[in-house]
């Protein structure tokens, strides 16, 4: 195998690696960020008021599916295991709703507590090992605020934590995860305003919207390949315009490539990015300003594990897409030189 073939093989392997990583990240985001996240700066939303508003909304719109999870990232506390004389410092996470929505945790053993399980808890691997000198401790108990909780599951987490279901309607929550029929940030804000649930400043993270845009990022290398091949074969058809058969073949190849591309890909273009009036020349500047404000709010949020993972996933997916496109450009350049 000569040096040229070795470099070609190495470049193809890089394309597979980076493009595969990009697609994996996009699918990971789809799986774990399919709703709207709201971060409230202030007193938050009381559980009892949120439950009442949700029931009222569902009674008015029985055909709509609404799911809301509220949670707080509490203080770091010290937990003791008197039997083994062990202690550890961990963070308490209180939840109203689905534990799995707090962060894309990987369950190592057991399961999350169901929504009404106020006697169970979920802890991370390090907390389990620090307290019991073992990671397989499902069924054991820990004590928090003089109350015993049965460990239902163990999760993998960068931060030590204990997750419990909240049982006090007066508790106020500052983090909301919403899965709405109309999955937009506007719908989420309108829900809170309609029922006067909070007057806090709210940062909206439209996870479901971001993952749709990430699909465009993941297939951008394919878009580049399509554009390159269309231009290449159209040039070939033009140079052979005096030889009808060859011109026809190159044109047919161009049409087939375009057909396969549009049949297998669905680029996402949001309706909100389409101006209602074509004479609205300030439309795009408003869109750009809106995104600058969103990204600034996102960047200066108190770092929560879920939001940090989302931000890193978006950035890494975009970087991998760009790197993959550059690698493909080198491959196509080599292919063009050989042909």
N, C-alpha and C positions, 0 to 999 in steps of 0.2 A: 504494500500500500504506500503510494507516494505522498509527499507532503501536502499536495493539493487535496487529495481525498481525505487525509487526516483532518485538515482544517475544515473541510466541508462537513465531515461527520461531527466534529466538535461543535460547529455552528448550529447544525440541526439539533443536536442534543441540548444546546443552550435555549433554542427556541421552544422546544418541548418543555423544558424545565420552567422557564419564566412564564410562558403562556399558560401552562398547566397550573402554575401557582396563582396566576391572575384569575383564572376561571374558578379555582378552588375558593379563593377569597370572596369572589362575587357570590358564589353559592352559599358560603358560610354566612354572609351578610343577609341573604334572602331568608335563610333558615332562622336567624336569631334577631333580625331587626325588621319585622314585618308590620310594625305599628308606629304610633306616635309617642314620643317621650316628652314630657313637660317637666321643667325644672323651675320650681317656685322659689322666689327670694322674699321671704317674709314669714307670716304665721302659718301658711299652708292651708290645706283643706281638711276639715274634720271628717272622720270616717262615717259617722252617723249621717251627716248631711250629704256626703257622697253616695251612700247607699240609697237614701231617700230619692235623690235626684236620678239615680240610675234606674230605680224601679219605676219612677214616674215617666221617664223617657221611654222605657221599654213598654209600658202600658199604652202610651200614645202611638208608638211605632212597633207593634208586635212583630212585624215582618222583618225588622232590622235586627242584626246581631251586634250587640255592644258588649265588650269585655274591658274592664278597667282594673288595673292593679295599682295600689298605692303602697309606698314603702319609705322608710327612713333609714338613713345610715347613722346609727347611734354612736355612743362613745365607746372607747376602748375600756374593757373591764378585765379584772383578774378573776379567773375561775380556778377553784381548787378541787382536787380529787383526794379526799381524806383517806381513802383506802390505800392508795399507792403513795400518798404524800407528794403529789405532783401539782404544779400550778402552771398556768399559761396566761398570757395576755391576748385577748381577742376582741373583735368588734361585734357589737350586737346589731343585727338587721331585723327590723320589725316590718311585717308585711300584712297587707289586707288584699287578698286575691291570690294570684298564682305566684308561687316562689320562683318558678323557672323564668319569669319575666324580669326579675331583678338584674340578672346578668347572664350571659351565655355560659353558665357553668357546665362542666363535664361531670356527670355522675359517675363516681368510681364504684360505689356499692350502695345498695338500698334504693331509695327513691325520695322525691320531694314530698313534703306533707301536703295533704289535700287542704282545700281552702278553709275548712272548719276545724281542722286538727290543731286545737290550742294546747294540746299536751305533748306534741312532738316538736322536733327541731332538726335542722340539718347543719352539719359542721364541716369544716375543711380538713384535709388530710393532716396538716401540721398540728392543728388543735387536737385532733384525735390522737396523734402520736405523743404529743407533749403530755396529755392527760392520762392516757392508758398504755403508753409504750407499745401501741399497736394501731394500725390503720383500719383494721376490720372490727369496728366497735358498734355496728348497728345493733340496737336493742339495749345498749347501756344507757345510763342516765347521767345528766349533768344538772347542777342547781344554779339558778339565776334568780335573784331577788326572792329568796326563800321558797321558790317553786321548782319542782323537779320536771325536767323535760326528757322524754325518751328520744334517743337519736334514731331518726328514720333513714337518714342517708348521709353519705360522705361525698363531698365534691372536691374537685381540683380548683384551687384558687390561689392567686398571687398574694392575696391579703387574707390573714387569719380572720375567721368570722363564725358567728353562730346566727342562724336564721330561724326566727320564730314567727308564728301567726299571731297578729295582734287581736286582743279580745276586749278592747276598750273603745267604745263609740266616740268618746271625747278626744281621742288621739288625733292630732293634726299631722298630715303628711305633706312633705315638700317635693316628693318625686312621684309622678304618675306615668304609667305605661298604658296607653289606650289603643284598643283595636276597634275601629269604627267602621260602619258601612261606607261612609264617605271618608276615606283614609287621608284626610288633609289636616294640616295644622290649623287652618281656619275653622274647620268643623269642631276640633277639640277646644279651641278658645271660645267659640260660640256656645258650646255646651256649658263651660264653666260660667260664662257671663249670663246666659239665660237663666241659670238657677242661682246666680249670685253667690257662688261658692267661695270666691276669693277676690281680693283686690291687689294681690301681689304682682310684682313684675315677673313675667313668665318668659323663659327661653324655650322655644319649640325646636325639637329635633325630629324632623320628619324622616324617620328611618325607612318607611315603606317607599318614600319618594327617592331617597338617596340610593337605595338598592336597585331601583329601576334605572337610574342614571349610571350606576356601576355596570349594568348589563352593556350599555353602550361602550363603556371603558373596556370591558372584557373582549368585545368583538371588534374593537378598533383595528387591531392588526389584520383581521379579515377584510375590513373595509379598505385598508391600504392595499392589500393584495388584489382585491377586485379592481380598484382604480388603476393600479399599475398594469394589470393584465389587459384591461379594456383599452387603455391608452396604447399599450404595446401592439395589440392586434389591430386596432384601428389604423395605426401608423403603417403596419404591414399591408393592410387592405388598400390604403391610399397609394403606397409605393407600387402596388401591383394592380392599380386601377385599369391598366391597359390589357391585363391578362384576366379576362372575366372570371374564369373558373377559380383561380387562386384568390382573386378579390372576393368572390362569393364565399369561399371556404373560410377566409379570415374573418369576414363579416359574420358568418354563421357561428364561428367559435366565440366571437364577442357576445352575440345574442345568448348563446347557451351558458356562458360564464355568468352573464347578468341574471339569467333566469334562475340558475342554481343558487346564486347569492341571495336574491330577493325571496326565493322559496324557503331558504333555510335560516334566514335572519330576519328579525323584526326590530328595527331601530326604534327606540322610544323617544318621542318628542312630546313634552308635556303641553297640554292645552293652555296652561297658564302662561306659556311663552309665546302664544299666538295673540297678537294685538287685535282688539275688537274693532279698531278703526285703523286702516292703513295710513291715514294721515296723522296718526299719533306718533310723531317723530321722537318724542321723549320717552317712549315706551321702554326701549332697550336700556337707556340710562337708568331708569327706575328699577328695572330688573337687576342690573349690575349693582346698584346701591343696596338693594334689598339683600343680595347675596353677601355683600361685604359686611353688612350689619349682622347677618346670621352667622357668618364664619367668625366674626369678632366675638359675638356672644358665646359661641361654641368654644372658642379658644380660651376664654376667661372664666369658664365655668369652674366651680369647685371640682377638682378631678374625682370623678366617680369611675369605678372600674369598667362599667358598661359603656360609658361615653368615651373613655380613653381607648377601649378596644375598637369601637366604631370609627373614631378618628384615625387610628393607626391602620385599620383595615382599608379605609378610603384612600389614604395617602399611599400605602404600599401597593394597592391594586393599580392605582394610576401610574406609579413608578414602573411596575412590572409591565404594564401595557406599553408604555413608551419604550422601555428597553427591548421588549419583544419586537416592536415595530422597527426599531433600528437594526436589530439582528436580521429580520426578514428583508429589510432593504439591502443589506449586505449579500444575503443569499440570492435575491433577485438580480442584483447587479452581476454577481458571478454567473448566474444562469444566462443572463442577457449576453455577457461576453462570450460564453460558450456557444451561443446560438447566433 
